[in-house]
Amino acid sequence: MLIRIALFLVLISFAPATAWAQAIAIPGQGQRIWFDDLEDEEWEYTDNHPKSSHEQDNNIRLPGGISKNKKWGESSKRGHPDYIRRVETPEGGIPGSNGSLLMMTLQSNVPNRVSNTLGQDDFICRVPGRYSVSQYPSAMTRVYLPPFEKWEQYAGAATFGFRTTCVGSRSKQKGVGLFSYRGTETEENWPGIFLEFRPGKDGKEPEAQWIIRGAPSGDVRSLKVTADQLGWWTIGMSFTPDGRCHYFISEGAEDLTQKDLVASYLPYNYKIETVSGMFFNVFNYDNGKSWSTPWVIDDPGFYIGRR
């Protein structure tokens, strides 16, 4: 009898987790809302420099940059990377892919002004509409990691990011003293997947590491990347009606599967309600001389629903 009870309790404890895992949308599945395969040989981006730097000096500098196919645009908050070009797909990419997108930046804070600090630019995927988490929205991309000697050689900070734009709510203490109470705040937030680089020194080999942005207590370290794991990786995020973001990371250019799930969180303790888009971060040390790592991406897409 005791054995039967113990077995029953084990089954109960695993059943909800299994059902919950099966309910997660895998990024790249469902109805495709926004997508760019970058196969058009006439693909172009008009940068309209100087770019925006509203976050740094409250200057937007219109008109913003935009791609010929209208699918990509400049961030008015931070501006876009300084160099954006369609290139031939690096070896090992999606079978049949001939075109990918190269992004690099030089002045990642304010144009024509050296800050000698780490900065970042944003490149916006112009996803139409806003989608409830009840629609199981997801975002996915492939990214090519070049040989480590081509990475910008600074350590301990992000070099690349893939993020989503969300709105969520969380409980917050409001008021003061006898008039304090628990209320709800609703705000925009941006969970994402980042790469951090550690150049080799003191006999250690260089390595990178995937970082999950948006855990309740801060960034969380995920899979490491060694020199023999460079090349194409596939990453994505999906959202479920319980307000969680689910993070997927996989070595190679193959489609994501359930086994590629690496983390699930309420981002920043927000219960996500809607998702309205996705974008890329490109970081560099803004000294006027050092270009960022050359990042190449392919087949980014935004989806709703599950297969």
C-alpha positions in Angstrom: 0.0 0.0 0.0 2.8 2.5 0.9 4.5 1.7 -2.4 1.3 2.5 -4.3 0.8 5.7 -2.5 4.4 6.8 -3.1 4.0 5.9 -6.8 0.8 7.9 -7.0 2.4 11.0 -5.4 5.3 10.8 -7.9 2.9 10.6 -10.8 0.9 13.6 -9.5 4.1 15.7 -9.1 5.2 15.0 -12.7 1.9 15.3 -14.5 1.4 19.1 -14.3 5.0 19.7 -15.4 4.6 17.4 -18.3 1.3 18.9 -19.4 2.7 22.4 -19.0 5.8 21.5 -21.1 3.6 20.1 -23.9 1.6 23.4 -23.9 4.6 25.5 -24.7 4.8 26.9 -28.2 8.1 26.1 -29.9 9.5 29.2 -31.6 9.2 29.0 -35.4 5.9 27.0 -35.4 2.4 28.2 -35.9 1.2 31.1 -38.1 4.0 33.3 -39.4 3.3 37.0 -38.8 6.6 38.5 -39.8 9.6 37.0 -41.6 12.6 37.8 -43.7 14.6 35.1 -45.4 17.0 37.7 -46.9 17.0 35.9 -50.3 16.2 39.0 -52.3 19.4 40.1 -54.0 18.1 43.6 -54.1 17.7 43.8 -50.3 18.9 47.2 -49.1 18.9 49.3 -46.0 18.9 53.1 -46.0 20.5 54.3 -42.8 19.7 58.0 -43.0 22.7 58.9 -40.8 23.3 60.4 -38.3 21.4 57.9 -36.3 19.2 58.4 -33.2 20.5 58.5 -29.6 17.5 59.5 -27.6 18.5 57.4 -24.6 21.8 59.2 -24.4 21.1 62.8 -25.4 17.4 63.0 -26.1 18.0 63.3 -29.9 16.0 61.2 -32.4 17.3 62.6 -35.6 14.5 61.9 -38.1 14.1 60.4 -40.6 15.0 57.0 -39.2 16.7 54.2 -41.2 14.5 51.7 -43.0 14.9 48.7 -45.2 13.7 48.6 -48.9 11.2 45.9 -48.0 9.9 48.0 -45.0 10.4 45.0 -42.7 13.3 46.6 -40.7 13.7 50.0 -39.0 15.9 52.1 -36.8 15.4 52.3 -33.1 14.6 55.9 -32.1 15.8 55.1 -28.6 19.4 54.0 -29.4 19.8 54.0 -33.2 20.7 51.1 -35.4 24.1 49.4 -36.0 26.5 51.5 -38.2 26.9 48.8 -40.8 24.0 46.7 -42.1 24.4 44.7 -45.3 22.9 41.5 -47.0 25.8 39.0 -47.4 26.3 35.5 -48.6 25.2 32.9 -46.0 28.2 31.5 -44.1 28.9 27.8 -44.4 26.7 25.5 -42.4 23.6 27.6 -42.5 20.0 26.7 -43.5 20.1 24.4 -46.5 19.4 26.4 -49.7 20.0 29.8 -48.0 22.0 32.2 -50.1 21.5 35.4 -48.2 21.9 36.5 -44.6 22.2 39.8 -42.8 25.5 41.3 -41.4 25.3 43.8 -38.5 28.3 45.7 -37.0 28.6 48.9 -35.1 31.4 51.4 -34.3 29.7 54.4 -32.5 27.2 52.7 -30.2 26.3 55.7 -28.0 26.1 59.2 -29.6 27.1 59.7 -33.3 30.5 61.5 -33.8 31.2 61.5 -30.0 33.5 59.0 -28.3 32.3 57.9 -24.8 34.9 55.2 -24.0 32.1 53.1 -22.5 30.1 50.0 -23.6 27.2 51.0 -25.8 24.5 49.3 -27.8 22.4 49.8 -30.9 19.0 48.3 -31.7 17.8 46.9 -35.0 14.0 46.6 -35.1 11.9 44.0 -36.8 8.8 45.9 -37.8 6.3 43.2 -36.6 2.7 44.4 -37.2 0.3 44.4 -34.4 0.2 43.3 -30.7 -0.5 39.7 -29.7 -2.0 38.4 -26.5 -0.1 35.5 -24.8 -3.3 33.5 -25.2 -2.2 33.4 -28.9 1.1 31.7 -28.0 3.4 34.3 -29.7 7.0 33.4 -30.4 10.2 34.7 -32.0 13.1 32.9 -33.5 16.4 33.6 -35.4 19.6 31.9 -36.5 22.9 33.7 -35.6 26.4 32.9 -36.9 29.2 33.0 -34.3 32.5 33.8 -36.1 36.0 32.6 -35.0 36.9 34.1 -31.7 39.7 36.2 -33.2 37.1 38.2 -35.1 35.2 39.1 -31.9 35.7 42.5 -30.4 38.2 41.8 -27.6 36.5 43.0 -24.4 35.4 40.8 -21.6 32.6 40.5 -19.1 29.7 42.2 -21.0 27.2 41.4 -23.6 28.1 41.4 -27.3 24.9 40.4 -29.0 21.2 40.2 -28.0 17.9 39.0 -29.4 14.9 40.4 -27.5 11.1 40.7 -27.6 8.9 43.7 -26.7 6.3 42.8 -24.1 3.8 44.4 -21.7 3.2 42.7 -18.3 2.0 43.3 -14.8 3.3 42.6 -11.4 2.4 43.3 -7.8 4.1 46.3 -6.2 4.0 48.0 -2.8 2.4 51.5 -3.2 1.8 54.4 -0.9 3.7 55.2 2.4 3.3 54.1 6.0 -0.3 53.6 7.1 -1.4 54.4 3.6 0.7 51.7 1.9 -1.0 48.9 0.0 -0.3 46.2 -2.5 -1.1 47.3 -6.0 -0.4 46.3 -9.6 1.9 48.0 -12.0 1.8 47.4 -15.8 4.9 48.2 -17.8 6.8 47.4 -21.0 9.7 45.0 -20.7 12.2 43.3 -23.0 13.2 39.7 -22.2 16.0 38.3 -24.3 18.9 36.0 -25.1 22.4 37.5 -25.0 25.9 36.4 -25.7 28.8 37.2 -23.4 32.5 36.9 -24.4 35.6 36.0 -22.3 38.8 36.4 -24.3 41.5 33.9 -23.4 44.3 34.9 -21.1 46.5 33.4 -18.5 46.6 30.1 -20.4 42.8 29.9 -20.7 41.1 29.4 -24.0 38.5 32.1 -25.1 34.9 31.2 -24.7 31.4 32.6 -24.9 28.3 32.0 -22.9 24.6 32.4 -23.6 22.8 34.6 -21.0 19.1 34.6 -20.3 17.8 38.2 -19.8 14.7 38.5 -17.7 14.8 36.1 -14.8 13.1 37.4 -11.7 16.4 37.9 -9.9 18.5 39.1 -12.8 20.4 37.6 -15.7 21.0 33.8 -15.7 23.9 32.0 -17.3 23.1 29.2 -19.8 25.0 27.2 -22.3 28.8 27.8 -22.9 30.3 28.1 -26.3 33.8 26.9 -26.9 36.0 27.4 -30.1 34.8 24.1 -31.6 31.2 25.1 -31.2 31.3 28.3 -33.2 29.2 28.7 -36.3 25.4 28.7 -36.6 23.1 28.6 -33.6 19.3 28.9 -33.4 17.6 30.8 -30.6 14.1 31.8 -29.8 11.5 32.8 -27.2 7.8 31.8 -26.8 5.0 32.9 -24.5 2.2 31.1 -22.8 -1.1 32.2 -21.3 0.3 31.9 -17.7 2.5 35.0 -18.6 5.8 33.1 -18.8 8.6 33.5 -21.3 10.3 30.3 -22.5 13.9 30.4 -23.8 15.2 28.1 -26.5 18.9 27.7 -27.6 20.3 25.1 -30.0 23.7 24.6 -31.7 23.3 24.4 -35.5 20.8 25.9 -38.0 18.1 23.3 -37.5 14.6 24.1 -36.4 14.0 24.3 -32.6 12.4 21.4 -30.7 11.2 20.9 -27.2 14.6 19.6 -26.1 16.1 23.0 -26.8 14.2 24.6 -24.0 16.7 26.0 -21.5 14.7 28.2 -19.1 11.2 29.5 -18.3 10.5 32.6 -16.2 8.1 35.4 -15.5 10.4 38.0 -16.9 11.5 40.5 -14.3 8.6 39.1 -12.2 6.1 40.5 -14.7 3.2 38.3 -15.9 3.4 38.9 -19.6 0.1 39.9 -21.2 1.0 41.0 -24.8 4.0 40.7 -27.2 4.4 43.3 -29.9 7.7 42.6 -31.6 11.3 41.7 -31.6 14.7 43.3 -32.2 18.5 42.8 -32.1 21.1 44.4 -29.9 24.6 44.9 -31.1 27.2 46.0 -28.5 30.7 47.5 -28.7 33.2 49.4 -26.7 32.6 53.0 -28.0 36.1 54.3 -28.4 35.8 55.4 -32.0 38.2 52.7 -33.2 37.0 49.3 -32.2 34.2 47.8 -34.4 31.8 45.3 -32.8 31.9 41.6 -33.5 30.5 41.0 -37.0 27.1 39.4 -36.4 25.3 37.5 -39.2 21.7 36.4 -38.8 19.3 34.5 -41.0 15.6 33.8 -41.3 14.3 35.8 -38.3 10.6 35.3 -37.8 7.6 36.1 -35.5 4.8 33.6 -35.1 1.6 33.0 -33.2 -0.1 29.7 -32.3 1.2 26.1 -32.0 1.6 23.3 -34.5 
